[in-house]
Structure formats: C-alpha cells, structure tokens
Amino acid sequence: MNFQVKLESLRIEAMMSGLREECFNSCCKSLSQNELTTDEVNCIDRCSWRYLHTYKIVNDALNRGMHNEKNKTF
C-alpha cells in the first residue's frame, strides 16, 4: 500500500476513534436502555458535527503550516 494512502487511512481511523469516544462519553450517560433516546441522538449529531468541523480546521491549519515550511528558502 502506498505510504501516503496508509498514513491517511491511519489519520482517518484515529479521527473516527476520537469522535466515537468523545461523543459517546459526552452524550450517552445512561446505558439502561437498549436504544438511544432522541436527546442522545441529537447530542451525538451535534457533537459529531462539531468534532468533524474542528478536525477540519486543525487539519487545514497544519497542512498550511507544512506547505509554508516546504516553500521556505534558506
């Protein structure tokens, strides 16, 4: 597998793992029911959107920084 593809796959896997852990722990306080409540579903929806939005902002900033470093001449 191409190194860049593998690296991107690992980044996505880490991001999704973080999203699951963060949103589940924040939104699913009680495990007494077999199904999620409407409030839990809505909370997970909002949490997931915020997590992905924040991830994109950070990722874009890191990519810009790497691009700027690459283009520096000494």
C-alpha positions, -999 to +999 in steps of 0.1 A: +000+000+000+012+035-008+027+052+022+005+083+018-026+062+015-017+043+046-009+075+065-043+090+055-060+058+065-044+059+099-053+096+104-090+089+095-091+059+118-077+079+147-101+108+140-131+084+139-120+067+171-117+101+189-151+111+176-167+079+188-151+082+223-157+119+227-193+119+215-203+087+232-189+097+266-205+132+263-239+121+251-246+087+264-247+090+302-271+061+309-269+027+294-301+015+309-320+013+276-313-008+245-317+021+222-305+057+222-330+083+233-339+112+210-319+136+231-289+113+229-292+110+191-294+148+188-265+152+211-244+128+191-254+146+158-243+180+172-211+165+188-201+147+156-206+179+135-185+200+160-158+173+162-155+170+124-157+207+118-129+213+144-108+185+129-111+201+095-100+235+108-070+220+126-061+197+097-062+227+073-040+248+095-015+220+098-015+215+061-009+252+055+019+252+080+036+222+063+031+238+029+047+271+041+076+252+057+082+233+025+083+265+004+107+284+027+141+290+011+172+294+032 
